[in-house]
């Protein structure tokens, strides 16, 4: 099973500011299958705001295995989290900008087995993340684990702190952001992450379809996989990032791993 750990599913209709591309699950699944992707992690797109209802509605139509990452923007009752879990949620997306009101919700999420997917990098949040890890939370950092691509990853002290924080911990870093980060920066950052953490703590997300005007370049689905191949040229490492690591974290069944690993080796 080859897994894309960040895709967006939404309907283009009835949007005040409609994206230029339809994000229907039918189109997404078709594009994924053409690239031999057989499992999807649906993350709540920013345009869905607080209500994840559309995310769950789209997922209910899925024909391939999916897991969901709804956003945690306000305190929620444990009953709501339990229902999310029954509907396919594996984790929660949040920023940690103001986590105190979410304390009880995070405790309930931990008991239900949800992991946390954190945006906006690790900078200034190291102590908070250390506390979350000490409490037993599993943490995924999106977008290479950094808030921006303004500094060279070779010399960026934030990268050093991220690698130190993640070493031997329940931390994963998602290689995502194609079209939003410079290719040269992404390649350097990926090398540091693969050297520092290895593929057992790395994930990949296409973020397809890209829905914001900030994307100066909107790649096709196939081009997002080509981007991953450029970032991680080693076939074995890329197979681990696409197969075993996300299957274990998101709870996908693994009966197809060996078959899909063989097909990846021919890429």
DOMAR-388715 format. One record per residue: residue number from 1; x, y, z of N, C-alpha, C in turn. Coordinates in pm, whole numbers, plus 32768, in hexadecimal, padded with zeros to 4 digits. Atoms other than C-alpha are relative to their C-alpha. Layout:
NUM;X;Y;Z;X;Y;Z;X;Y;Z
...
***
This chain:
1;8054;7F88;8000;8000;8000;8000;8058;807D;8000
2;7FBA;7F81;800A;808B;8151;7F90;7FA0;806E;802B
3;805C;7FA6;7FBA;7FFA;826C;805E;802B;8091;7FEF
4;7FEF;7F6F;8004;7FD8;83E2;8023;7FC8;8036;8083
5;8026;7FDB;7F78;7FCF;847C;817E;7FC4;808C;800D
6;804A;7F82;7FF5;7F2D;85C8;8126;7FC1;8024;7F7A
7;804D;7FD6;8074;7E1F;8601;8024;7F87;804F;8031
8;8073;7FAD;7FDF;7CF4;86EC;801A;7F88;7FD2;7FAD
9;807B;8028;8045;7B93;867F;7FC5;7F93;8066;801E
10;8068;7F9C;7FEE;7A84;8783;7F8C;7FB5;8010;7F7D
11;8050;7FE5;8076;7973;87E3;7E9B;8012;8092;7FD8
12;7FE8;7F7A;8031;79AF;8912;7DBF;7F83;8057;8005
13;807C;7FB5;8005;7841;8977;7DB5;7FE7;804B;8083
14;8030;7FB4;7F8C;77AF;8A79;7EA2;8070;803C;8052
15;7F93;7FBB;7FBB;78FC;8B19;7EF9;7FFB;8095;7FDD
16;7FFB;7F71;801C;7906;8C91;7F1F;807E;8023;7FB0
17;7F84;7FEF;804B;7A6D;8C82;7EA3;802D;7F76;7FD4
18;7FEA;808B;8028;7A73;8B3B;7DE5;808D;7FEA;7FCE
19;7F7F;8024;803A;7BC2;8A95;7DA4;7FF1;7FE5;7F6B
20;8007;8013;8091;7C18;8A73;7C35;7FF3;7F6D;7FDB
21;8005;808E;801C;7C17;88F7;7C54;7F99;7FBE;805C
22;8060;8049;7FB0;7B0B;880D;7CCE;804B;7F9A;8056
23;7FBC;805C;7FA6;7B7D;874B;7DFF;7FAB;7F8A;8026
24;8056;8071;7FE1;7A7D;8637;7DEB;8054;7F83;8017
25;7FB6;8079;7FE1;7AE8;84EA;7E77;800B;7FA6;7F85
26;7FF8;8051;8078;7A97;8442;7D2C;807A;8025;7FAC
27;7F8E;7FD2;804F;7B97;8517;7C77;8083;7FE0;8047
28;7F87;801A;7FB4;7C95;84F0;7D8D;8027;7F6D;7FFA
29;7FE3;808E;8004;7C78;8376;7D98;802F;7FD4;7F75
30;7FD8;8023;8088;7C92;835D;7C1E;8091;8029;7FE6
31;7F76;7FD1;8015;7DD1;842E;7C17;8062;7FAD;8052
32;7FA7;804F;7FAB;7E65;8368;7D39;8017;7F76;7FC5
33;7FF1;8086;803A;7E21;8217;7C96;805C;8001;7F87
34;7FA9;7FF6;8076;7ECC;828A;7B56;8094;8002;8027
35;7F76;7FFA;7FCE;8006;82BB;7C2B;801E;7F8F;8063
36;7FEE;8075;7FA8;7FE2;816E;7CE8;7FFC;8025;8094
37;801B;7FE0;7F74;7F7C;821D;7E2B;7F7F;7FBA;8026
38;8072;8055;7FDC;7E8C;8135;7EE1;7FC6;801F;8089
39;8037;7FD5;7F81;7E4E;81E5;802E;800E;8097;800C
40;8001;7F6E;7FF7;7DF8;8351;807C;7FE3;802D;808E
41;801F;7FBE;7F83;7E01;842C;81B0;7FC1;8086;7FDC
42;804A;7F87;8020;7CF7;853A;818A;800E;8063;8072
43;7FEE;7F97;7F9B;7D55;8678;8245;7F9C;8070;7FE5
44;8063;7F97;800F;7C5A;8789;8285;803F;807A;7FC1
45;7FCB;7F8A;8045;7C9D;88A0;818C;7FD7;807F;8049
46;801B;7F84;7FB8;7CAE;8A02;8215;7F7A;803E;7FD7
47;807D;7FC4;802E;7B81;8A67;8140;7F86;7FC3;8044
48;8071;803C;7FB9;7AA8;897B;8211;7FED;803D;808A
49;8009;7FB7;7F82;7AEC;8A53;8345;7FE7;7FA2;8076
50;8010;804B;7F85;7A67;89CD;8490;7FB8;7F7B;7FEB
51;8059;8073;800D;7967;88D2;8414;8040;7F95;7FA7
52;7FC6;806C;8050;79FC;8784;83A2;7F98;7FA8;7FBD
53;806A;8057;8033;78AA;8700;832C;8019;7FD6;7F70
54;7FE9;8022;808C;790A;8711;81BD;8070;7F9A;7FF2
55;7F92;8060;8001;7A4D;8656;8203;7FCA;7F73;8016
56;8038;8084;7FE2;798B;8534;829C;7F9F;7FD3;7F94
57;805E;8024;8069;7881;8542;818E;804A;7FCD;7F84
58;7FB1;802E;8072;7986;8524;807A;803C;7F76;801C
59;7FBF;807F;7FDE;7A39;840A;8131;7F9F;7F8C;7FFD
60;8063;806D;8000;78F8;8343;814C;7FE9;7FC7;7F75
61;8010;8030;808A;78FD;8323;7FD0;807E;7FBB;7FCC
62;7F7E;8033;802D;7A61;829C;7FC2;7FF7;7F6F;7FD2
63;7FF7;8089;8032;7AAB;8165;7EF7;8087;7FC2;801E
64;7F7F;8035;7FD5;7C12;8143;7F6B;8010;801F;8094
65;7FEE;7FE6;7F71;7C8E;8138;80D4;8026;8091;801C
66;7FE1;7F76;7FDC;7C90;8292;8174;8005;800D;8099
67;8001;7FD3;7F76;7CDF;832E;82C3;7FEC;8096;7FFE
68;8024;7F73;7FFE;7C71;8489;8330;804D;804C;806C
69;7FC1;7FA6;7FA0;7D1E;85AD;83DD;7FAC;8080;8006
70;804D;7F85;7FEF;7C16;86AD;8448;804F;8064;8056
71;7FBC;7F97;7FB3;7C84;87F8;84DD;7FC6;800C;808C
72;8029;7FE6;7F76;7C78;8835;8653;8015;8095;801A
73;7FFA;7F6F;7FF3;7C26;89A7;8677;7FBF;8032;807F
74;8047;7FD9;7F87;7B54;89AB;87B2;7FEC;7F84;8056
75;8016;8074;7FAA;7B10;88CC;88E0;7F8A;7FAC;7FCE
76;8068;805B;802D;7A41;8799;888B;7FE2;7F9A;806E
77;8026;8069;7FA2;7982;86A1;895D;803C;7F7B;7FD3
78;7FC6;8082;8022;7A15;8544;896E;7FA3;7FB0;7FA6
79;805F;8048;8054;78D5;84C2;88CE;8012;8024;7F6C
80;7FE9;7FD4;808A;7921;8591;8797;807D;7FBB;7FC9
81;7F86;8042;802B;7A82;8506;8785;7FE8;7F6B;7FE7
82;801E;808E;8013;79FE;83A5;87AE;7FB8;7FEA;7F7B
83;8047;800B;807F;7911;83DB;8689;805E;8016;7F8B
84;7F9C;7FEB;8068;7A2F;8467;85B9;8053;7F82;7FEA
85;7FB2;807A;800B;7AF8;8330;8605;7FB5;7F92;7FB8
86;8052;8066;8044;79DC;824C;8599;7FF0;8020;7F6C
87;8011;7FD6;808A;79C6;8316;8457;8083;8000;7FB1
88;7F83;800E;8049;7B34;82DD;83FF;806F;8061;8024
89;7F97;7FA3;7FD9;7BF7;83F3;84AB;8070;7FB4;8048
90;7F8B;803D;7FC1;7D58;8389;850D;804F;8064;8051
91;7FB5;7F98;7FBA;7DE0;84D6;8588;7FB7;8084;7FF7
92;803B;7F7B;7FFC;7D97;8645;85C1;8067;8066;7FD2
93;7FA7;7F96;802F;7E2D;8774;8513;7FEF;807B;8057
94;8005;7F88;7FAD;7E86;88A2;85E9;8081;804F;7FF0
95;7F8C;7FA8;800F;7F7D;89C2;8603;8050;8012;8080
96;7FC0;7FEC;7F7D;7FD4;89CB;877B;8013;8093;8021
97;7FF2;7F72;7FE2;7FB2;8B46;876E;7FC4;8022;8088
98;8042;7FE5;7F80;7EC5;8B43;8898;7FC8;7F7C;8035
99;802D;8087;7FDF;7EB6;89E0;8921;7FB8;7FF1;8085
100;8037;8012;7F7B;7E43;8A20;8A86;7F6B;7FDF;8002
101;8090;8024;7FFE;7CCB;8A21;8A3A;7FE4;7F74;7FCB
102;8014;8084;803C;7CFE;88D6;8986;8032;7F8E;8059
103;7FBF;8064;7FAC;7D9E;8820;8AAC;7FA9;7F85;8015
104;8057;8073;7FE6;7C72;8746;8B03;7FE4;7FB2;7F7F
105;8018;8043;8080;7C2E;86FC;8994;8079;7FAD;7FD8
106;7F87;804A;8022;7D99;8694;895F;800E;7F84;8057
107;7FFB;8076;7FA8;7D86;85AC;8A8C;7FA0;7F95;7FCE
108;8061;8060;8035;7C4E;850A;89FB;8033;7FC4;7F7D
109;7FCA;8031;807F;7CF6;84F0;88A5;806C;7F98;8018
110;7F97;805F;7FDF;7E1E;843F;8944;7FC4;7F7A;8027
111;8040;807C;7FD4;7D3A;8340;89E7;7FC2;7FB3;7F8B
112;803F;803E;8075;7C94;82FE;8897;8065;7FD6;7F96
113;7F98;802C;805C;7DE1;82C7;87E6;801D;805F;7F8D
114;7FE3;7FA0;806A;7DE4;83FF;870C;808F;8034;800D
115;7F82;7FB5;7FFD;7F32;8494;86AA;7FE4;8091;7FDB
116;8010;7F71;801A;7F6A;860A;8677;8053;8028;7F87
117;7FB9;7FCE;8076;7FC8;86B0;852D;800D;8097;800C
118;7FE4;7F77;7FD9;806D;87FF;856F;8031;8051;7F88
119;7FD6;7FA3;8068;808A;8921;847B;8054;8070;803D
120;7FB5;7F87;7FDD;816B;8A56;8486;8081;7FE3;804A
121;7F79;801C;7FD3;82A6;89A5;84F2;8011;7FEE;8095
122;7FDE;801F;7F76;8355;895B;8636;8032;807A;804C
123;7FBF;7F8D;7FC2;83EC;8AB1;8679;7FAB;803D;806F
124;8044;7FC8;7F8E;838E;8B32;87D2;7FA0;7FA2;8044
125;805F;805F;7FC8;82C2;89FA;881A;8045;7F83;8037
126;7FB7;8078;7FD8;83D4;890A;8882;7FD4;7FCC;8088
127;8025;802B;7F79;8376;8902;89F3;7F73;7FC5;8001
128;8088;8033;8006;8208;88D2;89A3;7FFC;7F76;7FC0
129;7FFD;8082;8041;8252;87B5;88B4;8040;7F98;805B
130;7FC2;805D;7FA1;8338;8715;89B5;7F9A;7FD3;8068
131;8066;8024;7F9E;8217;8720;8AAC;7F98;7FA1;7FC3
132;8060;8058;8043;8128;8686;89B1;803A;7F73;7FEF
133;7FC0;8083;8011;8220;856F;8969;800B;7FB7;8085
134;7FF5;803D;7F7C;8258;8533;8ADB;7F79;7FC9;802F
135;8086;802E;7FDB;80DF;850F;8B04;7FD4;7F87;7FAF
136;8021;8075;8050;80DE;8401;89F9;7FC9;801D;7F77
137;8033;7FDE;8084;806C;84C1;88C5;8067;7FDE;7F94
138;7FAE;800F;8078;80F4;846B;876C;7FEB;807D;7FAC
139;8006;7F7D;8043;8146;85A3;86A1;8037;7FF5;7F72
140;7FD5;7FF3;808C;815C;85D9;8528;8011;8094;7FE1
141;7FEB;7F77;802E;81F8;871B;84A9;7FEC;8006;7F6A
142;8018;7FEF;808F;8179;878D;8357;806A;805E;7FC4
143;7FAB;7F9F;8048;8242;884E;824F;8091;7FFE;8030
144;7F74;8011;7FD9;839A;87C4;82AE;801A;802B;8091
145;7FF0;7FDC;7F75;835C;882E;8416;802B;808E;8019
146;7FD4;7F75;7FF2;83B5;899C;83D5;7F92;805E;7FD3
147;806B;7FA1;801E;82D9;8AD0;83C5;8010;8043;7F7A
148;7FE8;7FBD;8080;837D;8B5B;828B;8080;7FC9;7FC4
149;7F88;802D;8047;8491;8B22;818D;8061;8073;7FE9
150;7FAE;7F88;8011;8548;8C6A;81C4;8095;7FE7;8019
151;7F75;8017;7FDB;8689;8BCF;824B;8033;7F7D;7FC6
152;7FC0;8078;8036;877C;8ACE;81C2;7FF6;7F90;8069
153;800E;806C;7F9D;8728;8980;826B;8085;7FCD;8037
154;7F7D;802D;7FCE;889B;8934;828B;8026;804C;807E
155;7FD7;7FAB;7F90;88C9;8A56;837C;7F8D;8029;8059
156;8075;7FD4;7FB5;876A;8A85;8400;7FFB;7FBE;8089
157;8004;803E;7F7A;876D;8A53;857B;7F7B;7FBE;801F
158;8082;8040;7FEA;85FC;89F9;856E;8004;7F6D;7FD4
159;7FF2;808A;802E;8655;88C2;84A8;804D;7FAE;8066
160;7FB4;8046;7F99;8757;8865;85AE;7FA7;7FDE;8077
161;8058;8019;7F8D;8654;888A;86C2;7F96;7F97;7FDF
162;8063;8064;8028;8556;87C0;85FE;803C;7F74;8002
163;7FBF;8083;8003;864B;86A2;85C8;801D;7FCE;808D
164;7FE7;8027;7F74;86AB;86A3;8738;7F7E;7FD5;8044
165;8081;801F;7FC3;853E;86A5;87A2;7FCA;7F7A;7FD0
166;803A;8079;803C;84E1;858A;86B5;8053;7F83;8016
167;7FA7;8073;7FF2;860A;84A9;86FE;7FCD;7FA0;806A
168;802F;8066;7FA3;8584;836C;879C;7F77;801A;803B
169;8083;7FDE;7FC9;842D;8409;87D9;7F92;7FD9;7F9F
170;8074;801C;8055;82CE;83CC;8752;7FDF;807A;7FAC
171;800C;7F8A;8055;8300;84DF;8651;8016;7FD6;7F6F
172;7FF2;8016;8090;82D0;84D4;84D8;8000;8088;7FBC
173;7FFA;7F83;804E;8317;85E0;83D4;7FCA;7FE3;7F75
174;8040;8014;8081;8248;8606;829A;8045;8054;7F95
175;7FC9;7FBB;8074;82F0;865E;8151;7F8A;802F;7FAD
176;8073;7FC9;8047;81E6;8743;80C3;801D;8092;7FE0
177;7FEE;7F73;8022;81C4;8898;8027;8030;8017;7F72
178;7FD8;7FED;808B;8212;885F;7EB6;7FB6;8078;7FC6
179;803B;7F87;8035;81D7;89AA;7E04;8000;8074;8060
180;7FFB;7F95;7F9D;81F1;8A6C;7F4A;808D;8018;8035
181;7F76;7FEF;7FD2;8360;8A32;7F9F;805C;7FED;7F88
182;7FA3;800E;8070;8489;8A59;7EB2;8036;7F72;7FF7
183;7FD1;8088;8012;84FC;890F;7E1F;808A;7FE9;803D
184;7F79;8010;7FCB;8669;8946;7E7E;7FFD;7FFA;8099
185;800F;8002;7F6E;8605;8992;7FE6;7FC8;7F79;802C
186;803F;807F;7FDA;8527;885D;7FF3;8062;7F8C;7FF6
187;7FA0;806C;8010;863C;877C;7F73;8067;8000;806F
188;7FA0;7FF7;7F91;8732;87FC;8077;7FC0;7FD6;8083
189;8046;8025;7F84;8632;87DD;818E;7FE6;7F6A;8006
190;801A;8090;8004;85D7;867B;811F;807E;7FB2;801E
191;7F83;8047;7FE4;8745;8612;8126;8020;8004;8094
192;7FE6;7FF7;7F71;876C;8693;8288;7FA2;7FA6;804F
193;8060;8052;7FB9;8630;85E1;82F6;801B;7F6B;7FED
194;7FE6;808E;8018;8687;8496;8252;807F;7FD6;8048
195;7F85;8021;7FB7;87E6;84A5;82E9;7FEA;7FFF;8097
196;8012;7FF2;7F70;8769;850F;843F;7F99;7FA3;803C
197;806D;8051;7FCB;862D;8441;8464;7FEF;7F7B;7FB9
198;8018;8079;804D;8622;8340;834F;7F6F;7FF7;7FD4
199;8088;800B;8036;84EA;82D2;8290;7F98;7FCF;8063
200;805F;8033;7F9D;844E;8235;83C5;7FB4;8070;8046
201;8045;7F8F;7FC2;83EC;8393;843A;7FD6;8069;7F9A
202;8026;7FA1;8069;839B;8434;82EC;7F82;7FD1;7FB7
203;807B;8018;804B;8251;844D;8232;8000;805B;7F85
204;800D;7FA9;8075;81E9;84E4;80E5;7F6E;8024;7FED
205;8086;7FD3;801F;80B9;85B5;8092;7FFF;8056;7F84
206;8006;7FB4;807D;805C;8636;7F3A;7FBB;8088;8013
207;8056;7F8C;7FED;7F68;873B;7FC5;7FAC;801C;7F83
208;804A;7FEF;807D;7EAD;8702;7E80;7F6A;7FEC;8018
209;7FE2;7F8F;8059;7DDE;87A7;7DFF;8021;807E;8050
210;7FD6;7F86;7FBC;7E80;88F1;7E5C;7F93;8069;7FEF
211;807D;7FB4;8003;7D6B;89E0;7EB7;8011;8095;801C
212;7FF0;7F74;7FDE;7E04;8B30;7F14;804D;804A;7F94
213;7FBC;7FAD;8063;7E7D;8C50;7E3F;8096;800B;801D
214;7F72;7FF8;7FDC;7FCB;8C3B;7EF9;8054;7FA1;7FAD
215;7FB6;805D;8054;802A;8B1C;7E16;8019;803F;7F77
216;7FDD;7FC6;8082;80DE;8BCB;7CFA;8006;7F93;7F96
217;7FF5;8071;805B;8108;8A72;7C63;7FA4;7F93;8033
218;805F;8067;7FD8;7FED;8976;7C6D;801D;7F81;7FB1
219;7FD8;8077;804B;807E;8823;7C0C;7F8E;7F9D;7FF0
220;805A;8071;800C;7FC1;86F8;7B8E;8020;7F9C;806F
221;7FE5;8062;7F98;7FA2;85D1;7C76;8082;7FB3;7FE3
222;7F86;8049;8024;80B2;8513;7BBA;807D;8051;801F
223;7F8B;7FAB;7FE6;819E;863C;7BE0;8023;8007;8094
224;7FDF;8000;7F71;817E;8632;7D5A;8053;7F84;8025
225;7FB0;8078;7FE8;8205;84CE;7D56;808C;800D;7FC3
226;7F7C;7FE7;803B;831E;8536;7C6C;8054;8057;805D
227;7FBD;7FAA;7F9E;8375;863F;7D6E;8039;7FAB;8072
228;7FD0;8059;7F97;838F;8533;7E7B;8078;7FAE;7FD0
229;7F91;804F;8036;8472;8462;7D9A;8080;8054;7FF9
230;7F8B;7FA8;8002;855A;858E;7D73;8034;8018;808E
231;7FD7;7FE9;7F76;855C;85CB;7EEB;8042;7F85;803C
232;7FD1;807E;7FC6;8595;845C;7F45;8021;7FA2;7F8D
233;7FE0;8053;8074;864D;83B5;7E23;8015;7F6D;8021
234;7FEA;808B;7FDB;8697;8277;7EE8;7F7C;7FB5;8001
235;807E;8049;8011;858D;8177;7E89;7FD2;7FC1;8083
236;8027;8042;7F83;8594;80BC;7FD5;7FCB;8064;8065
237;802E;7F99;7FA3;8573;81FA;80A1;7F78;8036;7FD6
238;807F;7FCB;8031;845A;8279;7FC4;7F90;7F9A;8016
239;8064;8067;7FE6;83A3;812C;7FE1;7FD4;8003;8091
240;8022;7FFB;7F72;83B3;8143;815C;7FA6;8079;801E
241;804D;7F85;7FEA;832D;82A9;8152;7F73;7FF3;7FC7
242;8082;8010;8041;8211;8245;806A;7FAE;7F8D;8039
243;8046;807B;7FDB;81BB;80F4;8103;7FFE;7FE8;8097
244;8003;8032;7F76;8222;8071;8259;7FE7;806C;8068
245;800C;7F99;7F99;8244;81B6;831C;7F71;8035;800A
246;8089;7FCE;7FF2;80EE;824B;82C7;7F9A;7F94;8021
247;805E;806C;7FE0;8040;80F8;82D7;7FF9;7FE9;8095
248;7FFD;8016;7F6F;80B0;80CE;843F;7FC4;8075;804B
249;802F;7F8B;7FB6;8068;8233;84AD;7F6A;8013;7FF2
250;808D;7FE2;8018;7F10;8254;840E;7FA6;7F86;800F
251;8051;8075;7FE8;7E9F;80F0;844D;7FC6;7FC0;7F84
252;802C;8047;8078;7E7F;8078;82E7;8025;7F6D;800B
253;7FDE;808E;8006;7E74;7F02;82B3;8076;7FEF;7FA3
254;7F80;8008;8046;7FC1;7E87;822F;800F;7F85;7FA7
255;7FF2;807C;804C;7F6F;7D51;8163;8038;8018;7F75
256;7FD1;7FE6;8086;7FD0;7E01;801F;808B;803F;7FFE
257;7F82;7FB8;7FFB;811A;7E94;8095;806A;7FBF;7FAA
258;7F96;8042;804B;81FE;7D8E;7FFC;7FEA;800F;7F69
259;801C;7FF3;808E;814E;7D98;7EAB;801A;808E;7FD0
260;7FED;7F77;802B;814F;7F14;7E9D;8091;802B;8009
261;7F72;7FE0;7FF7;82B9;7F24;7F0F;8048;7FD0;7F83
262;7FC1;8033;8078;8318;7E4D;7DE6;7FE6;805B;7F89
263;801F;7FA7;806F;8263;7F35;7CF5;804A;8083;800C
264;7FB8;7F82;7FEC;830B;8066;7D91;8092;7FF1;7FD6
265;7F74;8016;8022;8460;7FCB;7D57;801A;800F;7F6B
266;7FEF;7FF2;8090;8420;7FE2;7BE2;7FED;808F;7FD2
267;8016;7F73;8026;83D9;815D;7BED;807B;803B;7FBE
***
